Amino acid sequence: MIQAALWFWLPVSLIPLGVWLSLSAKADGQRNLGRFLAMAGLAGVVLTPWTVPSSPSSEAGHLLGFIVGPAALLVAGVYLISFSGNVPVGRLPKSDRRLGVMAFMIGFVWFVGMHWWNLTPSMDGDVNRYWLVFWPTFLLLLTCLCSGSALSLRVIGDQRTTESNVLWFASGFVFSLIVLAMMVDGSVVNAEAFRYHLWLAGADLLGTAVGLAIAILVFGGVVFLHERSLAEPDSVEPPSKKEFEHVAAIVASNIGGGESE
């Protein structure tokens, strides 16, 4: 337990601490320290299969080490695609869009290879149990996010038909992968095990969505009841004719107009 606390939970705690310092600190030295702590914590978690191999927590670091590469490609691809389009600030060159699409496709194919090819994260001959949770949840969440984003672009977007169609295609493609994984065995995980963990992932996402909705409703209800309990503010008397004339004179003198009527 002491080894797990020192080599796993301590590095895990350094990641949010470092991110918080890098985002909130004003001095450059503190921001650099935050980045260093976050990277050191991430490296410590990835090294847990060697630092604490006897702890079950090392499986989390083992999975993180496997997915950090394709996840970084996916994030970089989404960033390049998003900011190389029609955005008001931080616009990147249009040539970066092709690079973003390539990075996203490589990262996604890498993830797919972990299921159907001989790249599945395994420890001591057994598949990493956290992978059984991550992979179905990732696919299900990705298709839901793509569908929701595509619908939002159609409803509230302005001249975003092309982007919406691309997202609909991506959502359908990911959904087809889910159906395929439910029917065809992977290199290590069979279709039956995938279906079982897919239902668990769906229950987790549904519970999360319901919990968020309840939290938003409760927060809105508290604010509404608090606002209703407040007394009506004191009414302000309308400006008098003299005050109107004074304001008109100030405006006229500043914009070079004539005298007010």
WOUR-V585940 format. One line per field, one symbol per residue. phi: phi as a letter, one per 40 degrees, with the letter a starting at -180 (. if undefined). Layout:
phi=???
This chain:
phi=.ccccccbcccccccccccccccbcccccccccccccccccccccccccbcbccccccccccccccccccccccccccccccccccbcbgcbdcccccccccccccccccccccccbcbccbbfgbcccccccccccccccccccccccccccccbcbfbccccccccccccccccccccccbbcccbcccccccccccccccccccccccccccccccccccccccccccccccbcccccccdccccccccccbgccccc
